[in-house]
């Protein structure tokens, strides 16, 4: 079993993990069933493609709602190769899930975006190309950020998706709620697991992407170590995140 290690504010947090993240290419858009944020002016530091294609970035960024450590010390939270490009002042709180987990989006000066959850189960980044193409999906299948019997998928989608669904490996379809260009959904490890994510787009086409949940997830020996952390409880410290967590793999990153 691989270990996922996240050094945050000087504390080494060892998490057993098999986390797979996909940031690739395929047109996506946001669900018309969810409300769009009110449009306001956007800071000039944002890539114009983000403000035109993602409603969440057409709202004014505020310090409220974003954890202090993410605003003031993004290198302690984000993958090392992306943290150097983080425009932390433009981070947004995209949504709060029914489980109370907050979902943040952190834009990069390169035009990419990182999705981070307050539970630290997600900290993946997508390139500009991947975002605009419409595919940015990640999964966490074993970590101390989740109950041992639970897996999670998350992602970023552009405006316009309709009827988003997750197809499970038993063929059933589960509606996927999209809020402010983001989604996070959890599934029981011993039940039917996500295989694909599909949606209808504004061009009338049907789009489907791999949910990136490994086929052996149900039988994997998931024994995460270390205590769960919440970004909302942390404060900036002197020890930045130096490298990618082991077991966290990014595929086809634009």
C-alpha positions in Angstrom: 0.0 0.0 0.0 1.3 3.4 -0.9 1.6 6.2 1.7 0.3 9.7 1.1 2.2 12.2 3.1 1.1 15.8 3.4 3.5 18.1 5.4 1.3 21.0 6.6 2.4 23.8 9.0 5.4 21.9 10.2 3.5 18.7 11.0 4.2 15.5 8.9 0.8 13.9 8.3 1.2 10.3 7.0 -1.9 9.0 5.2 -2.2 5.6 3.6 -3.7 6.4 0.2 -4.4 5.2 -3.2 -5.6 8.4 -4.8 -5.9 8.8 -8.5 -6.5 12.2 -10.2 -7.5 13.0 -13.8 -7.1 16.4 -15.3 -7.5 15.8 -19.0 -9.5 16.7 -22.2 -13.2 16.5 -22.9 -15.9 19.3 -23.2 -17.8 19.8 -19.9 -20.1 22.5 -18.7 -22.2 23.4 -15.6 -25.6 22.0 -14.7 -28.5 24.2 -15.5 -30.3 22.7 -12.5 -28.1 24.6 -10.1 -28.1 28.3 -9.5 -25.4 30.5 -11.1 -23.4 32.9 -8.9 -24.3 36.6 -9.5 -22.0 38.1 -12.1 -19.6 40.8 -10.9 -16.3 42.2 -12.0 -13.3 39.9 -11.8 -9.7 40.8 -10.9 -7.3 41.4 -13.8 -5.0 38.7 -12.4 -7.4 36.0 -13.6 -7.1 34.4 -17.0 -10.0 35.8 -19.2 -10.8 32.2 -20.2 -11.7 31.5 -16.5 -14.0 34.4 -16.1 -15.7 33.7 -19.4 -16.1 30.0 -19.0 -16.6 29.5 -15.3 -19.3 31.4 -13.5 -17.6 31.0 -10.1 -14.8 33.2 -11.2 -17.2 36.0 -12.2 -17.9 36.7 -8.6 -15.7 39.0 -6.5 -13.0 37.2 -4.5 -13.1 37.8 -0.7 -11.0 36.6 2.2 -14.0 35.4 4.0 -14.8 31.7 3.4 -11.3 30.7 2.4 -9.0 29.2 5.1 -6.2 31.4 6.2 -3.6 28.8 5.4 -4.8 28.5 1.8 -4.9 32.3 1.4 -1.6 33.1 3.1 0.5 29.9 2.6 -0.7 28.0 -0.4 2.6 26.2 -0.7 1.7 24.4 2.5 -1.4 22.9 0.8 -1.1 22.7 -2.9 1.2 20.3 -5.0 4.7 21.8 -5.2 4.7 22.2 -8.9 1.4 24.3 -8.8 1.9 26.2 -5.6 4.5 28.5 -7.2 1.9 29.7 -9.6 -1.0 30.0 -7.2 -3.0 33.3 -7.2 -4.2 32.8 -3.6 -5.8 36.2 -3.4 -8.3 35.0 -6.0 -9.2 31.8 -4.3 -13.0 31.1 -4.0 -15.2 29.1 -1.8 -17.2 27.2 -4.4 -19.6 25.2 -2.3 -20.2 23.4 1.0 -21.3 19.8 0.6 -24.1 18.2 2.5 -21.4 16.6 4.7 -20.1 20.1 5.7 -16.9 19.8 3.5 -16.0 23.1 1.9 -14.7 23.1 -1.7 -12.2 25.8 -2.8 -10.9 26.8 -6.2 -7.4 28.4 -6.4 -6.5 29.9 -9.8 -3.0 29.7 -11.1 -1.1 32.4 -13.0 -0.7 29.8 -15.8 -4.5 29.7 -16.3 -5.0 26.4 -14.5 -7.0 25.9 -11.3 -6.5 23.7 -8.2 -9.5 22.2 -6.4 -9.0 21.8 -2.6 -11.4 20.5 0.0 -11.3 21.5 3.7 -11.0 17.9 4.6 -7.8 17.7 2.5 -9.2 14.7 0.6 -8.7 16.7 -2.7 -5.8 18.9 -3.7 -5.5 18.4 -7.4 -4.7 20.9 -10.1 -5.8 21.1 -13.7 -4.1 23.0 -16.6 -5.8 25.7 -18.6 -6.1 23.3 -21.6 -7.7 20.6 -19.5 -10.2 23.0 -17.9 -11.3 24.6 -21.2 -11.6 21.2 -22.8 -14.0 20.3 -20.0 -12.4 17.4 -18.1 -11.0 17.8 -14.6 -11.9 14.8 -12.4 -10.1 13.3 -9.5 -10.7 10.4 -7.0 -9.5 9.6 -3.5 -9.9 5.9 -2.8 -8.1 5.6 0.5 -6.8 8.3 2.9 -7.2 9.5 6.5 -9.4 12.3 5.1 -12.2 9.9 4.4 -13.9 7.1 6.4 -12.2 3.8 5.6 -15.4 2.5 4.0 -15.8 5.5 1.7 -14.3 6.8 -1.6 -14.7 10.2 -3.2 -14.8 11.8 -6.6 -14.5 15.5 -7.3 -14.0 17.8 -10.2 -14.2 21.2 -11.9 -16.5 21.8 -14.9 -17.2 24.8 -17.1 -20.6 26.5 -17.4 -23.5 24.8 -19.1 -23.6 21.1 -18.1 -27.1 19.5 -18.0 -28.2 16.2 -16.5 -24.8 15.2 -15.0 -24.8 11.6 -13.9 -22.3 9.0 -12.5 -22.6 5.6 -14.0 -21.7 2.9 -11.5 -20.1 -0.5 -12.3 -23.5 -2.2 -11.9 -25.0 -0.1 -14.6 -27.1 2.2 -12.4 -27.0 6.0 -12.9 -26.7 8.4 -10.0 -27.5 12.1 -10.5 -24.4 14.3 -9.9 -25.0 17.7 -8.3 -22.9 20.5 -9.8 -22.6 23.7 -7.8 -20.5 26.7 -8.9 -18.6 24.7 -11.4 -17.6 22.0 -8.9 -18.8 18.6 -7.8 -17.9 16.3 -4.9 -19.6 12.9 -4.4 -18.9 10.0 -2.0 -19.7 6.3 -2.4 -19.5 3.3 -0.2 -16.4 1.2 -0.9 -18.3 -2.1 -0.7 -21.1 -0.9 -3.0 -21.3 -0.2 -6.7 -18.5 2.2 -7.6 -18.2 5.0 -10.1 -17.0 4.1 -13.6 -17.9 7.1 -15.8 -19.3 10.6 -15.5 -21.6 11.8 -18.2 -23.5 14.9 -19.0 -25.4 16.8 -21.8 -23.7 20.0 -23.1 -25.0 23.1 -24.7 -24.0 21.8 -28.2 -26.5 19.0 -27.8 -23.9 16.3 -27.5 -23.4 13.7 -24.8 -20.0 13.7 -23.1 -18.6 10.9 -20.9 -15.3 10.6 -19.0 -13.7 8.0 -16.9 -14.3 8.5 -13.1 -10.8 7.2 -12.5 -11.8 4.9 -9.6 -9.5 1.8 -9.8 -11.3 -1.5 -10.4 -9.8 -3.1 -7.3 -11.0 -0.3 -5.0 -13.6 -2.5 -3.3 -11.1 -5.2 -2.3 -8.1 -2.9 -1.5 -6.7 -3.1 2.0 -7.4 0.5 3.1 -5.8 1.2 6.5 -5.0 5.0 6.5 -2.7 6.2 9.3 -2.5 9.6 10.8 -5.2 11.9 12.1 -7.6 13.7 9.7 -7.1 17.4 9.4 -9.3 20.3 8.5 -7.8 23.3 6.6 -10.1 25.6 8.5 -8.3 24.7 11.7 -4.8 25.3 10.5 -2.6 28.4 10.4 0.4 29.2 8.2 3.7 27.8 9.4 7.4 27.6 8.3 7.3 24.2 6.6 5.9 24.3 3.1 4.8 21.3 1.1 7.9 20.1 -0.7 6.7 17.3 -3.0 3.7 15.4 -4.4 2.1 13.0 -1.9 3.0 9.4 -2.7 0.2 7.6 -4.4 -1.3 10.8 -5.8 -1.0 10.5 -9.6 -2.0 13.0 -12.3 -2.9 11.7 -15.7 -3.1 13.6 -19.1 -2.7 17.0 -17.5 -3.6 19.0 -20.5 
